Amino acid sequence: MIYIDIGDVLFFKATGGHQLSGKDVIELIGIFSESLLLSSGEKIYPEGLPNIVLFKAIKQGKAMLSIVVGGSWDNPMAASCEVTVGIK
């Protein structure tokens, strides 16, 4: 179980994810690919699947998240985790 406060952002190194429950408690910000910004202003993007999933705690309560790691050729695996927001 993960305990966080309202406004906190969860950062997962993963290829995907979604809320199994508690969509009013945790918001999926998005599924992204890391990139690198060079001093010249050029952006370097990796090839392949996304590798970052962000969720934001928006309301007190409990939520269940599913986090996916691996790609279609890597035998993707999903793990679930329970998140409690703002309740100590």
GROMACS elastic network, one bead per residue, 0.5 to 0.9 nm:
[ bonds ]
;  ai    aj funct       b0    kb
    1    81     6  0.63131   500
    1    83     6  0.57667   500
    1    84     6  0.73378   500
    2    81     6  0.75154   500
    2    82     6  0.63185   500
    2    84     6  0.61658   500
    2    85     6  0.84549   500
    3    82     6  0.87962   500
    3    83     6  0.59574   500
    3    85     6  0.60145   500
    3    86     6  0.74675   500
    3    87     6  0.78138   500
    3    88     6  0.78487   500
    4     7     6  0.85815   500
    4     8     6  0.63677   500
    4     9     6  0.85400   500
    4    10     6  0.86692   500
    4    57     6  0.75301   500
    4    83     6  0.74101   500
    4    84     6  0.63552   500
    4    85     6  0.50185   500
    4    86     6  0.61559   500
    4    87     6  0.83134   500
    5     8     6  0.56129   500
    5     9     6  0.89932   500
    5    57     6  0.68342   500
    5    58     6  0.87052   500
    5    59     6  0.86959   500
    5    60     6  0.78746   500
    5    84     6  0.82793   500
    5    85     6  0.52046   500
    5    87     6  0.79351   500
    6     9     6  0.87681   500
    6    25     6  0.87932   500
    6    56     6  0.79827   500
    6    58     6  0.54050   500
    6    59     6  0.59132   500
    6    60     6  0.66305   500
    6    85     6  0.61516   500
    6    86     6  0.59173   500
    7    56     6  0.63265   500
    7    57     6  0.52313   500
    7    58     6  0.59446   500
    7    59     6  0.83401   500
    8    55     6  0.84793   500
    8    56     6  0.58641   500
    8    57     6  0.55272   500
    8    58     6  0.82026   500
    8    85     6  0.88432   500
    9    29     6  0.88784   500
    9    54     6  0.66639   500
    9    55     6  0.55974   500
    9    57     6  0.63972   500
   10    53     6  0.80441   500
   10    54     6  0.55862   500
   10    55     6  0.50769   500
   10    56     6  0.62651   500
   10    57     6  0.80397   500
   11    14     6  0.89667   500
   11    52     6  0.69218   500
   11    53     6  0.59934   500
   11    55     6  0.68808   500
   12    15     6  0.88287   500
   12    51     6  0.81869   500
   12    52     6  0.56942   500
   12    53     6  0.51501   500
   12    54     6  0.64783   500
   12    55     6  0.85995   500
   12    67     6  0.78867   500
   13    51     6  0.55568   500
   13    53     6  0.65472   500
   13    69     6  0.78831   500
   14    17     6  0.76213   500
   14    31     6  0.85176   500
   14    50     6  0.74386   500
   14    52     6  0.52912   500
   14    53     6  0.60180   500
   14    67     6  0.67239   500
   14    68     6  0.58530   500
   14    70     6  0.73673   500
   15    31     6  0.73252   500
   15    32     6  0.83059   500
   15    33     6  0.87574   500
   15    49     6  0.63544   500
   15    50     6  0.51000   500
   15    52     6  0.64273   500
   15    53     6  0.70516   500
   15    67     6  0.79335   500
   15    68     6  0.57085   500
   15    69     6  0.52284   500
   15    70     6  0.63188   500
   15    71     6  0.69960   500
   15    76     6  0.87841   500
   16    30     6  0.89562   500
   16    31     6  0.62719   500
   16    32     6  0.88956   500
   16    50     6  0.74378   500
   16    51     6  0.77167   500
   16    52     6  0.76891   500
   16    53     6  0.62555   500
   16    66     6  0.83957   500
   16    67     6  0.60224   500
   16    69     6  0.68384   500
   16    70     6  0.88308   500
   16    78     6  0.88304   500
   17    28     6  0.82221   500
   17    30     6  0.89135   500
   17    31     6  0.77017   500
   17    53     6  0.66599   500
   17    54     6  0.87887   500
   17    65     6  0.71721   500
   17    66     6  0.53171   500
   17    68     6  0.55029   500
   17    69     6  0.87180   500
   17    78     6  0.82570   500
   18    28     6  0.68162   500
   18    55     6  0.89168   500
   18    64     6  0.88937   500
   18    65     6  0.59079   500
   18    66     6  0.54420   500
   18    67     6  0.68178   500
   18    68     6  0.87385   500
   19    22     6  0.67957   500
   19    23     6  0.61278   500
   19    26     6  0.75151   500
   19    27     6  0.79857   500
   19    28     6  0.74265   500
   19    63     6  0.72576   500
   19    64     6  0.60763   500
   19    66     6  0.62031   500
   19    67     6  0.88696   500
   20    23     6  0.78255   500
   20    63     6  0.74198   500
   20    64     6  0.52650   500
   20    65     6  0.54115   500
   20    66     6  0.64338   500
   20    80     6  0.84546   500
   21    24     6  0.85471   500
   21    25     6  0.86709   500
   21    26     6  0.88019   500
   21    62     6  0.81301   500
   21    63     6  0.52147   500
   21    64     6  0.51118   500
   21    65     6  0.71104   500
   22    25     6  0.50261   500
   22    26     6  0.62075   500
   22    27     6  0.87137   500
   22    61     6  0.75944   500
   22    62     6  0.61039   500
   22    64     6  0.65427   500
   22    65     6  0.85380   500
   23    26     6  0.54220   500
   23    27     6  0.61877   500
   23    28     6  0.83669   500
   23    63     6  0.71742   500
   23    64     6  0.89181   500
   24    27     6  0.71071   500
   24    58     6  0.72948   500
   24    59     6  0.67805   500
   24    61     6  0.86509   500
   24    63     6  0.85802   500
   25    56     6  0.85286   500
   25    57     6  0.60422   500
   25    58     6  0.54086   500
   25    60     6  0.62465   500
   25    61     6  0.58926   500
   25    62     6  0.66259   500
   25    63     6  0.63770   500
   25    84     6  0.88234   500
   25    85     6  0.73447   500
   26    55     6  0.63709   500
   26    56     6  0.55759   500
   26    58     6  0.57433   500
   26    59     6  0.71413   500
   26    61     6  0.88036   500
   26    62     6  0.83291   500
   26    63     6  0.65816   500
   26    64     6  0.88596   500
   26    65     6  0.87228   500
   26    83     6  0.84798   500
   26    85     6  0.82868   500
   27    30     6  0.89142   500
   27    54     6  0.86107   500
   27    55     6  0.54279   500
   27    56     6  0.51004   500
   27    57     6  0.63894   500
   27    58     6  0.67042   500
   28    31     6  0.82033   500
   28    53     6  0.79543   500
   28    54     6  0.61935   500
   28    56     6  0.64807   500
   29    53     6  0.77611   500
   29    54     6  0.53364   500
   29    55     6  0.52195   500
   29    56     6  0.64897   500
   30    52     6  0.83021   500
   30    53     6  0.59902   500
   30    54     6  0.56169   500
   30    55     6  0.72787   500
   31    50     6  0.64397   500
   31    51     6  0.74694   500
   31    52     6  0.57699   500
   31    54     6  0.65682   500
   32    49     6  0.87923   500
   32    50     6  0.51587   500
   32    51     6  0.62229   500
   32    52     6  0.50876   500
   32    53     6  0.62996   500
   32    54     6  0.81666   500
   33    45     6  0.75824   500
   33    46     6  0.73018   500
   33    47     6  0.88810   500
   33    48     6  0.86364   500
   33    49     6  0.72268   500
   33    51     6  0.52237   500
   33    52     6  0.60376   500
   33    53     6  0.88572   500
   34    44     6  0.89970   500
   34    45     6  0.69901   500
   34    46     6  0.71210   500
   34    50     6  0.75192   500
   34    51     6  0.66511   500
   34    52     6  0.69556   500
   35    43     6  0.66886   500
   35    44     6  0.55425   500
   35    46     6  0.65624   500
   36    42     6  0.82734   500
   36    43     6  0.56011   500
   36    44     6  0.50610   500
   36    45     6  0.67288   500
   36    46     6  0.88303   500
   37    40     6  0.80534   500
   37    41     6  0.61210   500
   37    42     6  0.58885   500
   37    44     6  0.64726   500
   38    41     6  0.53282   500
   38    42     6  0.53241   500
   38    43     6  0.62361   500
   38    44     6  0.76959   500
   39    42     6  0.73486   500
   40    43     6  0.88003   500
   46    49     6  0.85814   500
   46    50     6  0.88894   500
   47    50     6  0.88260   500
   48    51     6  0.88272   500
   48    71     6  0.88623   500
   49    70     6  0.87018   500
   49    71     6  0.69520   500
   50    53     6  0.81896   500
   51    69     6  0.84410   500
   53    67     6  0.82192   500
   57    60     6  0.79016   500
   57    85     6  0.65246   500
   57    86     6  0.87810   500
   58    85     6  0.82498   500
   59    62     6  0.89903   500
   59    85     6  0.68777   500
   59    86     6  0.77330   500
   60    84     6  0.76571   500
   60    86     6  0.50513   500
   60    87     6  0.67425   500
   61    83     6  0.84048   500
   61    84     6  0.58907   500
   61    85     6  0.52453   500
   61    86     6  0.69157   500
   61    87     6  0.70020   500
   62    82     6  0.71824   500
   62    83     6  0.56814   500
   62    85     6  0.61384   500
   62    87     6  0.87327   500
   63    81     6  0.84387   500
   63    82     6  0.58392   500
   63    83     6  0.52127   500
   63    84     6  0.65426   500
   63    85     6  0.81457   500
   64    80     6  0.67155   500
   64    81     6  0.57343   500
   64    83     6  0.61326   500
   64    84     6  0.88707   500
   65    79     6  0.82062   500
   65    80     6  0.53726   500
   65    81     6  0.53380   500
   65    82     6  0.63482   500
   65    83     6  0.74820   500
   66    78     6  0.62515   500
   66    79     6  0.55955   500
   66    81     6  0.65643   500
   67    77     6  0.82589   500
   67    78     6  0.54014   500
   67    79     6  0.53102   500
   67    80     6  0.61152   500
   67    81     6  0.78908   500
   68    71     6  0.85978   500
   68    76     6  0.66002   500
   68    77     6  0.55995   500
   68    79     6  0.65145   500
   68    80     6  0.88038   500
   69    74     6  0.88094   500
   69    75     6  0.87586   500
   69    76     6  0.56107   500
   69    77     6  0.54777   500
   69    78     6  0.64043   500
   69    79     6  0.82955   500
   70    73     6  0.78073   500
   70    74     6  0.52589   500
   70    75     6  0.62923   500
   70    77     6  0.64302   500
   70    78     6  0.88591   500
   71    75     6  0.64583   500
   71    76     6  0.51922   500
   71    77     6  0.85974   500
   72    75     6  0.61094   500
   72    76     6  0.61001   500
   73    76     6  0.76738   500
   74    77     6  0.87963   500
   84    87     6  0.64985   500
   84    88     6  0.85215   500
   85    88     6  0.84621   500
